[in-house]
Amino acid sequence: MIRVLLVAALVFFGLLAFPDVAHACPVCFDSSDENRKAFLVTAAFLTVLPLGMVTGAGLWLRKRARQGQGTDVPPPTEGAARPGA
């Protein structure tokens, strides 16, 4: 356990010594305003797309479940005896 913590600490301090190595990608830190806007729009789109797909699938399943509930059970007739009456 101590060995794992020692390795993690060495990696952490190594990244602190060389911060340029730790950058995720060159687009994130580009000074061009046009590139930065394109990156943000793309990131927002890629975040919203799966959320919309999951929401759409959930709504579709909900609609299908509600449609299925109405077809299996016939509606009660007016003259039918009620339980407990």
Distance bins in CASP14 RR format, pairs under 12 A and 6 or more apart:
PFRMAT RR
TARGET T0000
AUTHOR 0000-0000-0000
RMODE 2
METHOD distances of the structure
MODEL  1
1 7 0 0 0 0 0 1 0 0 0 0 0
1 8 0 0 0 0 0 1 0 0 0 0 0
2 8 0 0 0 0 0 1 0 0 0 0 0
2 9 0 0 0 0 0 1 0 0 0 0 0
3 9 0 0 0 0 0 1 0 0 0 0 0
3 10 0 0 0 0 0 1 0 0 0 0 0
4 10 0 0 0 0 0 1 0 0 0 0 0
4 11 0 0 0 0 0 1 0 0 0 0 0
5 11 0 0 0 0 0 1 0 0 0 0 0
5 12 0 0 0 0 0 1 0 0 0 0 0
6 12 0 0 0 0 0 1 0 0 0 0 0
6 13 0 0 0 0 0 1 0 0 0 0 0
7 13 0 0 0 0 0 1 0 0 0 0 0
7 14 0 0 0 0 0 1 0 0 0 0 0
8 14 0 0 0 0 0 1 0 0 0 0 0
8 15 0 0 0 0 0 1 0 0 0 0 0
9 15 0 0 0 0 0 1 0 0 0 0 0
9 16 0 0 0 0 0 1 0 0 0 0 0
10 16 0 0 0 0 0 1 0 0 0 0 0
10 17 0 0 0 0 0 1 0 0 0 0 0
11 17 0 0 0 0 0 1 0 0 0 0 0
11 18 0 0 0 0 0 1 0 0 0 0 0
11 21 0 0 0 0 0 1 0 0 0 0 0
11 22 0 0 0 0 0 1 0 0 0 0 0
12 18 0 0 0 0 0 1 0 0 0 0 0
12 22 0 0 0 0 0 1 0 0 0 0 0
13 19 0 0 0 0 0 1 0 0 0 0 0
13 22 0 0 0 0 0 1 0 0 0 0 0
14 21 0 0 0 0 1 0 0 0 0 0 0
14 22 0 0 0 0 1 0 0 0 0 0 0
15 21 1 0 0 1 0 0 0 0 0 0 0
15 22 1 0 1 0 0 0 0 0 0 0 0
15 23 0 0 0 0 0 1 0 0 0 0 0
16 22 0 0 0 0 1 0 0 0 0 0 0
19 29 0 0 0 0 0 1 0 0 0 0 0
20 26 0 0 0 0 0 1 0 0 0 0 0
20 29 0 0 0 0 1 0 0 0 0 0 0
22 28 0 0 0 0 0 1 0 0 0 0 0
22 29 0 0 0 0 0 1 0 0 0 0 0
23 29 1 0 1 0 0 0 0 0 0 0 0
23 30 0 0 0 0 0 1 0 0 0 0 0
24 39 0 0 0 0 0 1 0 0 0 0 0
24 43 0 0 0 0 0 1 0 0 0 0 0
25 35 0 0 0 0 0 1 0 0 0 0 0
25 39 0 0 0 0 1 0 0 0 0 0 0
25 42 0 0 0 0 0 1 0 0 0 0 0
25 43 0 0 0 0 0 1 0 0 0 0 0
26 32 0 0 0 0 0 1 0 0 0 0 0
26 35 0 0 0 0 1 0 0 0 0 0 0
26 36 0 0 0 0 0 1 0 0 0 0 0
26 39 0 0 0 0 0 1 0 0 0 0 0
27 34 0 0 0 0 0 1 0 0 0 0 0
27 35 1 0 0 1 0 0 0 0 0 0 0
27 36 0 0 0 0 1 0 0 0 0 0 0
27 37 0 0 0 0 0 1 0 0 0 0 0
27 38 0 0 0 0 1 0 0 0 0 0 0
27 39 1 0 1 0 0 0 0 0 0 0 0
27 40 0 0 0 0 0 1 0 0 0 0 0
27 42 0 0 0 0 1 0 0 0 0 0 0
27 43 0 0 0 0 1 0 0 0 0 0 0
28 35 0 0 0 0 1 0 0 0 0 0 0
28 36 0 0 0 0 1 0 0 0 0 0 0
28 38 0 0 0 0 0 1 0 0 0 0 0
28 39 1 0 0 1 0 0 0 0 0 0 0
28 40 0 0 0 0 1 0 0 0 0 0 0
28 42 0 0 0 0 0 1 0 0 0 0 0
28 43 0 0 0 0 1 0 0 0 0 0 0
29 35 0 0 0 0 0 1 0 0 0 0 0
29 36 0 0 0 0 1 0 0 0 0 0 0
29 39 0 0 0 0 1 0 0 0 0 0 0
30 36 1 0 0 1 0 0 0 0 0 0 0
30 37 0 0 0 0 0 1 0 0 0 0 0
30 38 0 0 0 0 1 0 0 0 0 0 0
30 39 1 0 0 1 0 0 0 0 0 0 0
30 40 0 0 0 0 0 1 0 0 0 0 0
32 38 0 0 0 0 1 0 0 0 0 0 0
32 39 0 0 0 0 1 0 0 0 0 0 0
33 39 0 0 0 0 0 1 0 0 0 0 0
33 40 0 0 0 0 0 1 0 0 0 0 0
34 40 0 0 0 0 0 1 0 0 0 0 0
34 41 0 0 0 0 0 1 0 0 0 0 0
35 41 0 0 0 0 0 1 0 0 0 0 0
35 42 0 0 0 0 0 1 0 0 0 0 0
36 42 0 0 0 0 0 1 0 0 0 0 0
36 43 0 0 0 0 0 1 0 0 0 0 0
37 43 0 0 0 0 0 1 0 0 0 0 0
37 44 0 0 0 0 0 1 0 0 0 0 0
38 44 0 0 0 0 0 1 0 0 0 0 0
38 45 0 0 0 0 0 1 0 0 0 0 0
39 45 0 0 0 0 0 1 0 0 0 0 0
39 46 0 0 0 0 0 1 0 0 0 0 0
40 46 0 0 0 0 0 1 0 0 0 0 0
40 47 0 0 0 0 0 1 0 0 0 0 0
41 47 0 0 0 0 0 1 0 0 0 0 0
41 48 0 0 0 0 0 1 0 0 0 0 0
42 48 0 0 0 0 0 1 0 0 0 0 0
42 49 0 0 0 0 0 1 0 0 0 0 0
43 49 0 0 0 0 0 1 0 0 0 0 0
44 51 0 0 0 0 0 1 0 0 0 0 0
45 51 0 0 0 0 0 1 0 0 0 0 0
45 52 0 0 0 0 0 1 0 0 0 0 0
46 52 0 0 0 0 0 1 0 0 0 0 0
46 53 0 0 0 0 0 1 0 0 0 0 0
47 53 0 0 0 0 0 1 0 0 0 0 0
48 54 0 0 0 0 0 1 0 0 0 0 0
48 55 0 0 0 0 0 1 0 0 0 0 0
49 55 0 0 0 0 0 1 0 0 0 0 0
49 56 0 0 0 0 0 1 0 0 0 0 0
50 56 0 0 0 0 0 1 0 0 0 0 0
50 57 0 0 0 0 0 1 0 0 0 0 0
51 57 0 0 0 0 0 1 0 0 0 0 0
51 58 0 0 0 0 0 1 0 0 0 0 0
52 58 0 0 0 0 1 0 0 0 0 0 0
52 59 0 0 0 0 1 0 0 0 0 0 0
52 60 0 0 0 0 0 1 0 0 0 0 0
53 59 0 0 0 0 0 1 0 0 0 0 0
53 60 0 0 0 0 0 1 0 0 0 0 0
54 60 0 0 0 0 0 1 0 0 0 0 0
54 61 0 0 0 0 0 1 0 0 0 0 0
55 61 0 0 0 0 0 1 0 0 0 0 0
55 62 0 0 0 0 0 1 0 0 0 0 0
56 62 0 0 0 0 1 0 0 0 0 0 0
56 63 0 0 0 0 1 0 0 0 0 0 0
56 64 0 0 0 0 0 1 0 0 0 0 0
57 63 0 0 0 0 0 1 0 0 0 0 0
57 64 0 0 0 0 0 1 0 0 0 0 0
58 64 0 0 0 0 1 0 0 0 0 0 0
58 65 0 0 0 0 1 0 0 0 0 0 0
58 66 0 0 0 0 0 1 0 0 0 0 0
59 65 0 0 0 0 0 1 0 0 0 0 0
59 66 0 0 0 0 0 1 0 0 0 0 0
60 66 0 0 0 0 0 1 0 0 0 0 0
60 67 0 0 0 0 0 1 0 0 0 0 0
61 67 0 0 0 0 0 1 0 0 0 0 0
61 68 0 0 0 0 0 1 0 0 0 0 0
62 68 0 0 0 0 0 1 0 0 0 0 0
62 69 0 0 0 0 0 1 0 0 0 0 0
63 69 0 0 0 0 0 1 0 0 0 0 0
64 70 0 0 0 0 0 1 0 0 0 0 0
64 71 0 0 0 0 0 1 0 0 0 0 0
65 71 0 0 0 0 0 1 0 0 0 0 0
65 72 0 0 0 0 0 1 0 0 0 0 0
66 72 0 0 0 0 0 1 0 0 0 0 0
74 80 0 0 0 0 0 1 0 0 0 0 0
76 82 0 0 0 0 1 0 0 0 0 0 0
76 83 0 0 0 0 0 1 0 0 0 0 0
79 85 0 0 0 0 0 1 0 0 0 0 0
END
